[in-house]
Amino acid sequence: MIQKPITVLVTAVGSPLGQSIYKALVISRLPLRIVLSDISPMAAGFSLSNQTRDIILPLVTDKSYDYSIKRAVVQHRIDCIFPVLEIEHQYFHRESSWFRKHNVRIVTLEKTILDRSYDKYACMAYLKRKGITAPDTIICEPGPSLRTFLKTHPFPLFLKPRVGASNTNTFLVTSRKQLLALLSTQKRRYFILQTYLPTTPEYTVGVYRSRDGSFERTCVIERELKFGLSYKGTVIKNTTISSYALSVARALELYYSSNVQLRLDGGVPFVFEVNPRLSSTTAVRAHFGFNDSFGAF
């Protein structure tokens, strides 16, 4: 049982994910002292709290970030940090020894697990090797592999970044001419190409697993998207989707909270993206009694 308040830092509260994590932590009713941070004093997340412990940090890529975040941790006596951006997770892994020394818990997974999931090509290939249904996927660049793929996979096809978030630079490609034109806009090996899956409905599944796998739960939301993020949705019960999402999480050795995005093709689930972290629907799930944010404690 928690005996005293835990001081928690939530980063990037100008983003929907940062705001969602904050809302879920508030709903949890745990004895938390929540500190919010962002690169902008106008970040929308700051308006959610009437506290005055907001922290303005430089970009993670800025040379002053390391000093600034560590100074904030000491000044505010931070016990636990919820990183939001992928680049933040990478930073905290590089500096993990300093944060361990100062008894600060970082809510993240092992780097090998993160890398396997964030790399969308590696993730799909790994899942298929584990016997999980996933769309056929290749690293997309002109050459023999692309020509072979196009012979057996008719248009339309999905083109998207190998590493990225939301729907940025994601395209439904309907012709070879369009495909080659899009490839010319980015560096080699930037894109992956996937078989087409029905666009609706789309499901986002919150998966919680204890580290030893003895406790597992899912929350399935049939959702609609706007700007690459969940706009609205319906919480549903679907044992096929729940079982499938759990099989994905087990195969990738994910624990704590993760997010599996999938569509059905002929009634068969096909995962097309896995986020090894809390997601923008975290607060929605918490509202309906599935609050995986406080599983970090």
MINUSE-66796 format. One record per residue (C-alpha): residue number from 1; residue in three letters; x, y, z. Coordinates in pm, 1 decimal, padded with zeros to 6 digits, always signed. Each point is the difference from the previous one (the first is absolute). Example, Ala and Ser with C-alpha at 12.3 -4.5 7.8 and 13.67 -1.06 7.14 Angstrom:
<nodes>
+-----+-----+----------+----------+----------+
|   i |  aa |       px |       py |       pz |
+-----+-----+----------+----------+----------+
|   1 | ALA | +01230.0 | -00450.0 | +00780.0 |
|   2 | SER | +00137.0 | +00344.0 | -00066.0 |
+-----+-----+----------+----------+----------+
</nodes>
This chain:
<nodes>
+-----+-----+----------+----------+----------+
|   i |  aa |       px |       py |       pz |
+-----+-----+----------+----------+----------+
|   1 | MET | +00000.0 | +00000.0 | +00000.0 |
|   2 | ILE | +00125.1 | +00346.4 | -00088.3 |
|   3 | GLN | +00073.9 | +00191.7 | +00322.3 |
|   4 | LYS | +00094.8 | +00344.1 | -00131.8 |
|   5 | PRO | -00062.5 | +00206.1 | -00314.5 |
|   6 | ILE | +00207.9 | -00091.1 | -00301.8 |
|   7 | THR | +00130.0 | +00291.0 | -00205.6 |
|   8 | VAL | -00060.6 | -00077.5 | -00365.6 |
|   9 | LEU | +00124.1 | +00189.1 | -00305.8 |
|  10 | VAL | -00201.4 | -00025.3 | -00322.9 |
|  11 | THR | +00185.8 | +00136.4 | -00302.1 |
|  12 | ALA | -00120.5 | +00152.8 | -00328.2 |
|  13 | VAL | -00339.8 | +00108.2 | +00130.8 |
|  14 | GLY | -00055.8 | +00202.8 | -00313.2 |
|  15 | SER | -00069.1 | -00333.2 | -00170.4 |
|  16 | PRO | -00322.7 | -00204.6 | +00021.7 |
|  17 | LEU | +00193.6 | -00289.9 | +00152.1 |
|  18 | GLY | +00152.6 | +00210.9 | +00277.4 |
|  19 | GLN | -00340.3 | +00144.1 | +00084.9 |
|  20 | SER | -00157.8 | -00345.9 | -00004.6 |
|  21 | ILE | +00256.0 | -00138.1 | +00244.2 |
|  22 | TYR | -00057.0 | +00295.0 | +00234.1 |
|  23 | LYS | -00379.0 | -00049.2 | -00005.7 |
|  24 | ALA | +00034.7 | -00373.3 | +00069.5 |
|  25 | LEU | +00230.3 | +00064.7 | +00296.3 |
|  26 | VAL | -00251.9 | +00246.1 | +00144.1 |
|  27 | ILE | -00283.5 | -00251.4 | -00044.5 |
|  28 | SER | +00205.1 | -00263.6 | +00183.0 |
|  29 | ARG | -00043.9 | +00189.1 | +00329.8 |
|  30 | LEU | +00344.4 | -00115.4 | +00109.0 |
|  31 | PRO | +00189.1 | +00231.3 | +00238.4 |
|  32 | LEU | +00198.3 | +00166.4 | -00276.9 |
|  33 | ARG | +00167.9 | +00336.4 | -00028.3 |
|  34 | ILE | -00002.8 | +00056.5 | -00377.4 |
|  35 | VAL | +00249.5 | +00227.2 | -00173.1 |
|  36 | LEU | -00051.5 | +00086.5 | -00368.2 |
|  37 | SER | +00258.8 | +00098.0 | -00260.0 |
|  38 | ASP | +00017.2 | +00109.2 | -00361.0 |
|  39 | ILE | +00217.5 | +00203.6 | -00233.8 |
|  40 | SER | -00263.2 | +00275.6 | -00022.5 |
|  41 | PRO | -00156.3 | +00207.1 | +00280.2 |
|  42 | MET | -00318.3 | +00002.4 | -00211.8 |
|  43 | ALA | -00032.3 | -00379.9 | +00001.2 |
|  44 | ALA | -00365.9 | -00099.5 | +00031.2 |
|  45 | GLY | +00075.0 | -00249.5 | +00275.5 |
|  46 | PHE | +00099.7 | +00275.6 | +00241.4 |
|  47 | SER | -00359.3 | +00125.1 | -00002.7 |
|  48 | LEU | -00121.2 | -00332.9 | +00141.3 |
|  49 | SER | +00161.9 | +00061.6 | +00336.4 |
|  50 | ASN | -00029.8 | +00289.6 | +00243.9 |
|  51 | GLN | +00337.3 | -00083.5 | +00148.8 |
|  52 | THR | +00300.3 | +00227.2 | -00052.4 |
|  53 | ARG | +00266.4 | -00266.1 | -00041.0 |
|  54 | ASP | +00015.6 | +00015.8 | -00379.6 |
|  55 | ILE | +00344.4 | -00055.2 | -00151.9 |
|  56 | ILE | +00115.5 | +00140.4 | -00334.6 |
|  57 | LEU | +00267.7 | -00221.6 | -00153.0 |
|  58 | PRO | +00206.2 | +00037.7 | -00316.8 |
|  59 | LEU | -00028.8 | -00248.1 | -00284.4 |
|  60 | VAL | +00151.0 | -00338.9 | +00077.9 |
|  61 | THR | +00245.3 | +00059.6 | -00285.4 |
|  62 | ASP | +00118.1 | +00325.6 | +00158.2 |
|  63 | LYS | +00336.6 | -00014.8 | +00178.2 |
|  64 | SER | -00154.6 | +00154.5 | +00311.1 |
|  65 | TYR | -00270.1 | -00267.8 | +00037.7 |
|  66 | ASP | +00211.3 | -00237.8 | +00207.6 |
|  67 | TYR | +00084.2 | +00267.4 | +00256.9 |
|  68 | SER | -00356.3 | +00138.9 | +00000.8 |
|  69 | ILE | -00181.7 | -00329.5 | +00059.8 |
|  70 | LYS | +00242.3 | -00115.5 | +00267.7 |
|  71 | ARG | -00019.5 | +00336.9 | +00176.2 |
|  72 | ALA | -00381.8 | -00022.0 | -00007.1 |
|  73 | VAL | +00009.1 | -00352.0 | +00144.6 |
|  74 | VAL | +00213.0 | +00114.4 | +00294.6 |
|  75 | GLN | -00184.4 | +00328.7 | +00052.5 |
|  76 | HIS | -00347.3 | -00156.3 | +00000.0 |
|  77 | ARG | +00106.5 | -00327.6 | +00165.0 |
|  78 | ILE | -00144.7 | -00206.7 | -00281.1 |
|  79 | ASP | -00061.6 | -00367.8 | +00080.7 |
|  80 | CYS | -00141.1 | -00118.5 | -00333.5 |
|  81 | ILE | +00004.4 | +00126.1 | -00360.1 |
|  82 | PHE | -00247.6 | -00079.6 | -00278.0 |
|  83 | PRO | +00183.6 | +00066.6 | -00327.5 |
|  84 | VAL | -00234.4 | +00072.8 | -00291.1 |
|  85 | LEU | +00211.0 | +00035.0 | -00314.1 |
|  86 | GLU | +00206.9 | -00281.7 | -00148.8 |
|  87 | ILE | +00310.1 | +00219.7 | +00008.0 |
|  88 | GLU | -00057.2 | +00051.7 | +00374.4 |
|  89 | HIS | -00006.9 | -00376.7 | +00056.5 |
|  90 | GLN | +00331.6 | -00023.3 | -00185.6 |
|  91 | TYR | +00152.2 | +00274.2 | +00214.7 |
|  92 | PHE | -00105.1 | -00161.1 | +00328.8 |
|  93 | HIS | +00150.7 | -00331.1 | -00111.1 |
|  94 | ARG | +00332.1 | +00170.2 | -00075.4 |
|  95 | GLU | -00002.2 | +00171.5 | +00340.0 |
|  96 | SER | -00158.9 | -00285.0 | +00195.4 |
|  97 | SER | +00290.1 | -00035.6 | +00246.9 |
|  98 | TRP | -00038.2 | +00361.8 | +00118.4 |
|  99 | PHE | -00373.2 | -00036.2 | +00060.0 |
| 100 | ARG | +00044.9 | -00333.4 | +00179.3 |
| 101 | LYS | +00261.9 | +00161.5 | +00221.1 |
| 102 | HIS | -00252.1 | +00269.8 | +00092.2 |
| 103 | ASN | -00279.1 | -00255.6 | +00058.7 |
| 104 | VAL | -00213.6 | +00128.9 | -00287.7 |
| 105 | ARG | -00220.1 | -00253.7 | -00172.1 |
| 106 | ILE | -00039.4 | +00044.3 | -00376.1 |
| 107 | VAL | -00320.5 | -00148.8 | -00141.4 |
| 108 | THR | +00146.5 | -00171.8 | -00303.8 |
| 109 | LEU | +00092.8 | -00346.2 | -00125.4 |
| 110 | GLU | +00336.8 | -00154.5 | -00078.6 |
| 111 | LYS | +00165.6 | +00158.9 | -00301.7 |
| 112 | THR | +00001.0 | -00322.3 | -00202.7 |
| 113 | ILE | -00377.3 | -00031.7 | +00042.3 |
| 114 | LEU | -00056.6 | +00365.4 | -00088.9 |
| 115 | ASP | +00218.6 | -00020.6 | -00309.7 |
| 116 | ARG | -00174.3 | -00315.8 | -00120.6 |
| 117 | SER | -00339.9 | +00168.3 | +00020.0 |
| 118 | TYR | +00089.4 | +00349.8 | -00120.4 |
| 119 | ASP | +00159.6 | -00137.4 | -00317.4 |
| 120 | LYS | -00317.9 | -00086.0 | -00190.2 |
| 121 | TYR | +00173.7 | -00226.9 | -00247.9 |
| 122 | ALA | +00187.5 | -00192.1 | +00269.0 |
| 123 | CYS | -00318.8 | -00024.8 | +00206.8 |
| 124 | MET | -00210.7 | -00148.5 | -00281.4 |
| 125 | ALA | +00277.8 | -00239.4 | -00102.3 |
| 126 | TYR | +00051.0 | -00113.8 | +00359.8 |
| 127 | LEU | -00371.5 | -00061.8 | +00054.6 |
| 128 | LYS | -00031.6 | -00203.8 | -00319.0 |
| 129 | ARG | +00292.7 | -00215.9 | +00109.7 |
| 130 | LYS | -00190.3 | -00059.2 | +00324.2 |
| 131 | GLY | -00306.6 | -00115.1 | -00194.4 |
| 132 | ILE | -00203.7 | +00319.4 | +00054.3 |
| 133 | THR | -00210.9 | +00118.8 | -00294.8 |
| 134 | ALA | +00136.5 | +00330.3 | -00130.5 |
| 135 | PRO | -00007.5 | +00176.0 | -00337.2 |
| 136 | ASP | +00277.7 | -00086.2 | -00247.2 |
| 137 | THR | +00258.0 | +00274.6 | +00039.1 |
| 138 | ILE | +00323.4 | +00099.5 | -00174.1 |
| 139 | ILE | +00248.6 | +00283.2 | +00034.0 |
| 140 | CYS | -00100.6 | +00204.3 | -00300.8 |
| 141 | GLU | +00268.0 | +00116.3 | -00240.6 |
| 142 | PRO | +00041.8 | -00044.5 | -00376.4 |
| 143 | GLY | +00153.7 | -00334.5 | -00087.6 |
| 144 | PRO | -00062.4 | -00374.9 | -00038.6 |
| 145 | SER | -00180.2 | -00041.7 | +00334.6 |
| 146 | LEU | -00253.2 | +00267.8 | -00086.1 |
| 147 | ARG | -00058.6 | -00142.1 | -00349.5 |
| 148 | THR | -00059.2 | -00346.2 | +00147.1 |
| 149 | PHE | -00237.5 | +00138.4 | +00265.0 |
| 150 | LEU | -00206.0 | +00188.6 | -00258.0 |
| 151 | LYS | -00039.8 | -00314.0 | -00213.7 |
| 152 | THR | -00181.4 | -00179.5 | +00281.8 |
| 153 | HIS | -00167.0 | +00290.9 | +00180.4 |
| 154 | PRO | -00238.6 | +00210.9 | -00207.8 |
| 155 | PHE | -00076.2 | +00363.1 | +00068.0 |
| 156 | PRO | -00121.0 | +00166.7 | +00216.9 |
| 157 | LEU | +00283.1 | -00034.7 | +00251.8 |
| 158 | PHE | +00096.0 | +00186.0 | +00316.6 |
| 159 | LEU | +00319.4 | +00204.6 | +00005.1 |
| 160 | LYS | +00123.8 | +00138.7 | +00331.5 |
| 161 | PRO | +00320.1 | +00087.0 | +00186.3 |
| 162 | ARG | +00199.3 | -00285.3 | +00146.2 |
| 163 | VAL | +00016.9 | +00200.8 | +00323.0 |
| 164 | GLY | -00258.2 | +00264.9 | +00084.4 |
| 165 | ALA | -00317.4 | +00094.1 | +00179.5 |
| 166 | SER | -00363.1 | +00077.7 | -00091.4 |
| 167 | ASN | -00072.6 | +00025.3 | -00372.8 |
| 168 | THR | +00290.6 | +00221.9 | -00102.3 |
| 169 | ASN | +00123.1 | -00094.5 | -00348.1 |
| 170 | THR | -00242.7 | -00292.1 | -00022.0 |
| 171 | PHE | -00161.2 | -00056.8 | -00339.4 |
| 172 | LEU | -00246.4 | -00231.9 | -00170.6 |
| 173 | VAL | +00182.3 | -00059.0 | -00329.0 |
| 174 | THR | -00202.2 | -00090.4 | -00307.9 |
| 175 | SER | +00263.4 | -00020.4 | -00276.2 |
| 176 | ARG | +00368.3 | -00067.7 | -00067.4 |
| 177 | LYS | +00043.0 | +00358.0 | -00125.4 |
| 178 | GLN | -00135.1 | +00143.5 | +00324.9 |
| 179 | LEU | +00213.8 | -00238.4 | +00203.6 |
| 180 | LEU | +00325.9 | +00095.3 | -00175.2 |
| 181 | ALA | -00082.9 | +00369.7 | +00028.5 |
| 182 | LEU | -00049.6 | -00032.3 | +00375.0 |
| 183 | LEU | +00319.3 | -00200.5 | +00043.2 |
| 184 | SER | +00194.7 | +00283.0 | -00163.7 |
| 185 | THR | -00104.5 | +00240.4 | +00276.8 |
| 186 | GLN | +00191.4 | -00179.7 | +00276.8 |
| 187 | LYS | +00334.5 | -00167.0 | +00057.3 |
| 188 | ARG | +00046.9 | -00368.0 | -00078.6 |
| 189 | ARG | -00151.0 | -00255.2 | +00238.2 |
| 190 | TYR | -00219.6 | +00268.2 | +00157.5 |
| 191 | PHE | -00325.3 | -00166.6 | -00106.8 |
| 192 | ILE | -00153.5 | -00342.4 | +00044.2 |
| 193 | LEU | -00269.2 | -00139.6 | -00229.4 |
| 194 | GLN | -00286.4 | -00214.2 | +00130.1 |
| 195 | THR | -00288.8 | -00193.8 | -00143.0 |
| 196 | TYR | -00331.6 | +00179.8 | +00009.3 |
| 197 | LEU | -00236.4 | -00069.5 | +00289.0 |
| 198 | PRO | -00361.8 | +00120.4 | +00015.7 |
| 199 | THR | +00011.1 | +00354.1 | +00136.1 |
| 200 | THR | -00306.5 | -00030.6 | +00223.4 |
| 201 | PRO | -00063.9 | -00086.5 | +00266.3 |
| 202 | GLU | +00331.3 | +00043.4 | +00177.7 |
| 203 | TYR | +00069.5 | -00123.4 | +00350.7 |
| 204 | THR | +00239.6 | +00128.3 | +00262.2 |
| 205 | VAL | +00059.8 | -00243.2 | +00283.8 |
| 206 | GLY | +00151.9 | +00098.1 | +00331.2 |
| 207 | VAL | +00190.6 | -00298.6 | +00136.9 |
| 208 | TYR | +00124.9 | -00025.9 | +00355.8 |
| 209 | ARG | +00231.0 | -00282.7 | +00105.8 |
| 210 | SER | +00182.4 | -00040.0 | +00327.3 |
| 211 | ARG | +00371.0 | -00058.0 | -00042.4 |
| 212 | ASP | -00028.4 | -00371.1 | +00079.7 |
| 213 | GLY | -00307.0 | -00040.2 | -00222.9 |
| 214 | SER | -00219.0 | -00121.4 | +00285.1 |
| 215 | PHE | -00247.3 | +00287.4 | -00044.3 |
| 216 | GLU | -00129.7 | +00105.2 | -00342.4 |
| 217 | ARG | -00285.6 | +00225.7 | -00107.0 |
| 218 | THR | -00115.5 | +00173.1 | -00317.2 |
| 219 | CYS | -00228.6 | +00289.0 | -00089.8 |
| 220 | VAL | -00129.2 | +00000.9 | -00359.6 |
| 221 | ILE | -00113.4 | +00324.2 | -00162.9 |
| 222 | GLU | -00151.7 | +00015.6 | -00347.1 |
| 223 | ARG | +00119.2 | +00341.8 | -00105.6 |
| 224 | GLU | -00019.6 | +00277.0 | -00254.9 |
| 225 | LEU | +00307.3 | +00203.6 | -00087.0 |
| 226 | LYS | +00073.1 | +00364.6 | -00065.5 |
| 227 | PHE | +00351.9 | +00123.7 | -00074.3 |
| 228 | GLY | +00139.5 | -00344.0 | +00083.0 |
| 229 | LEU | -00141.5 | -00004.7 | +00354.7 |
| 230 | SER | -00305.5 | -00161.5 | +00155.7 |
| 231 | TYR | -00285.3 | +00248.8 | -00044.0 |
| 232 | LYS | -00288.1 | -00201.8 | +00141.2 |
| 233 | GLY | -00077.6 | -00362.2 | +00062.7 |
| 234 | THR | -00204.2 | -00267.0 | +00172.8 |
| 235 | VAL | +00128.0 | -00231.6 | +00271.9 |
| 236 | ILE | -00100.1 | -00351.5 | -00102.8 |
| 237 | LYS | +00039.9 | -00358.8 | +00112.2 |
| 238 | ASN | +00151.1 | -00226.7 | -00263.4 |
| 239 | THR | +00177.3 | -00314.5 | +00115.8 |
| 240 | THR | +00160.8 | -00060.3 | -00339.8 |
| 241 | ILE | +00161.3 | +00344.0 | -00004.4 |
| 242 | SER | +00096.4 | -00015.6 | +00369.4 |
| 243 | SER | +00164.1 | -00341.1 | -00035.7 |
| 244 | TYR | +00182.9 | +00110.7 | -00312.6 |
| 245 | ALA | +00130.4 | +00321.6 | +00161.3 |
| 246 | LEU | +00128.4 | -00200.3 | +00295.6 |
| 247 | SER | +00178.6 | -00239.0 | -00236.1 |
| 248 | VAL | +00172.3 | +00299.0 | -00161.9 |
| 249 | ALA | +00111.2 | +00137.5 | +00337.4 |
| 250 | ARG | +00124.7 | -00340.3 | +00113.8 |
| 251 | ALA | +00191.9 | -00057.4 | -00322.8 |
| 252 | LEU | +00173.5 | +00337.8 | +00032.4 |
| 253 | GLU | +00059.2 | -00059.5 | +00374.0 |
| 254 | LEU | -00184.0 | +00321.5 | +00084.2 |
| 255 | TYR | -00100.4 | +00066.5 | +00357.1 |
| 256 | TYR | -00158.1 | +00288.3 | +00190.3 |
| 257 | SER | -00210.6 | +00200.0 | -00248.5 |
| 258 | SER | +00008.7 | -00027.4 | -00379.2 |
| 259 | ASN | -00229.7 | +00076.9 | -00289.0 |
| 260 | VAL | -00082.8 | -00231.9 | -00289.9 |
| 261 | GLN | -00162.6 | +00150.8 | -00307.8 |
| 262 | LEU | -00173.1 | -00237.8 | -00239.0 |
| 263 | ARG | -00264.9 | -00053.7 | -00263.5 |
| 264 | LEU | -00203.4 | -00304.6 | -00094.1 |
| 265 | ASP | +00029.7 | -00160.7 | -00340.5 |
| 266 | GLY | -00262.8 | -00268.0 | -00054.4 |
| 267 | GLY | -00051.7 | -00010.6 | +00375.8 |
| 268 | VAL | +00371.8 | -00067.3 | +00061.8 |
| 269 | PRO | +00192.9 | +00258.8 | +00206.1 |
| 270 | PHE | +00310.2 | +00153.2 | -00160.0 |
| 271 | VAL | +00221.8 | +00225.0 | +00210.4 |
| 272 | PHE | +00154.6 | +00288.7 | -00191.6 |
| 273 | GLU | +00160.9 | +00195.4 | +00283.8 |
| 274 | VAL | +00112.7 | -00058.2 | +00357.5 |
| 275 | ASN | +00079.3 | +00276.5 | +00250.0 |
| 276 | PRO | +00201.9 | -00130.5 | +00297.6 |
| 277 | ARG | -00125.4 | +00274.0 | +00231.4 |
| 278 | LEU | -00310.9 | +00176.7 | +00124.6 |
| 279 | SER | -00208.5 | +00144.3 | -00282.8 |
| 280 | SER | -00225.5 | +00299.6 | -00066.1 |
| 281 | THR | -00303.2 | -00210.0 | +00101.3 |
| 282 | THR | +00144.7 | -00058.0 | +00349.7 |
| 283 | ALA | -00236.6 | +00252.6 | +00161.6 |
| 284 | VAL | -00301.2 | -00147.0 | -00184.6 |
| 285 | ARG | +00083.5 | -00347.5 | +00125.9 |
| 286 | ALA | +00050.4 | +00136.1 | +00351.8 |
| 287 | HIS | -00342.9 | +00162.6 | -00010.3 |
| 288 | PHE | -00154.6 | -00341.1 | -00067.7 |
| 289 | GLY | +00188.7 | -00169.7 | +00282.4 |
| 290 | PHE | +00308.2 | -00123.5 | -00189.1 |
| 291 | ASN | +00265.7 | +00228.8 | +00147.0 |
| 292 | ASP | +00333.5 | -00149.1 | -00097.6 |
| 293 | SER | +00189.9 | +00322.2 | +00079.8 |
| 294 | PHE | +00031.1 | -00081.8 | +00370.5 |
| 295 | GLY | +00129.9 | -00347.4 | -00079.4 |
| 296 | ALA | +00339.4 | +00171.8 | -00001.0 |
| 297 | PHE | -00024.5 | +00025.4 | +00378.2 |
+-----+-----+----------+----------+----------+
</nodes>
